[in-house]
Structure formats: structure tokens, C-alpha cells
């Protein structure tokens, strides 16, 4: 039996960079932002709601110049 939770991390994407960025530059920028979010998430998972979580899924969403990364977590009950 598992219990589930969600963690959300955000990053700002610079609007001026988005307007002129190539596909490769966008990939690197989003990858860097996501890498930072995952690093923060990894550090916080040991203490988040008592710890013991594993990431089983994620979703990326953009709104204007914000990147939202939501992570579905689970742990043994």
C-alpha cells in the first residue's frame, strides 16, 4: 500500500531570452531550471512530510514566463 503527495517547484524564464532563443537555447535553459528544481527537491524529500518519498512522475507547465514542475511522490504506508 502506498500514500501519495505532490511537490511543486517553480523557476522564472526570462521573457526577453524566450523571444529570441533558439530551440537549443530553450532546451538548455529549461534543462538548467529543471535541474535546479530537482536538486532542491532531492534535498527536501528526506524531510518533506516525514521523508521516505520517491518520485514516480512529473509534469512541466509554463505560464507566461514561469516554469512549474510538479512531481508526484509516493512512499510505503
N, C-alpha and C positions, 0 to 999 in steps of 0.2 A: 504494500500500500504506500502511496506517495502523497505528499502535500505539495502544492504549487504556489508560486508567488511571481511577481514581476518586478524588475528593476528597470528604470529608465535613465539613460544618460543623454545629455544634450551637448551640442557643440555649435558654435556660430560659424557660418560660412560667410566670408567677406563678399558683399554684393558686387563690389567693383571687380573683384577677381572672377566671380562667376560669369560676368558679362563677357569677358574676353578670354576665358580659359579654354584650352584645347581639351579633347577627351582625356588625353593622358594626364594633363594637369588636374583635371577634375578627379580622376581616379586616385591620383597621389594625394590630393587634398582631403578627399573623403576617407581614404585609407588611413591617413595620418590622424584625422579626427577620431575615426573609429578605433584605431589602435590605442589612442589615449583613453578613450572611454572604457575599453576592455581592460586596460591596465588598472584604472581606478576600480572597476568592477571586481577584478580578481582580488585586489587588496581588501575590498569591503565585504566580500562574500563570507569570509571567516567570522565576521561579527554581525552581518545582516540577519536580523530576526533569530539569533542564536547559532547561525552558521550551518555548515553541512550541505550547502546547496551545490547543484551542478546546473550549468546552462544546457538547455535542451533545444532552444530555438531562439531566433532573433528576428527583428523586423526593423528596417530603416524607413524613416518617413522624413520628408522635408516639408517645411512650411516657411515660405518666404526665404530668409537666409539662415534658417535654423535647421540643424540636423538632429533628429530624435532617433535614438537607438533603444528599442525596448527588448529586453531579454526575458524569456520565460524560463523560470528556475523550478527545480524540483529537488526534493530530498525525501529520504525514508521517514515514515511516520514513526 
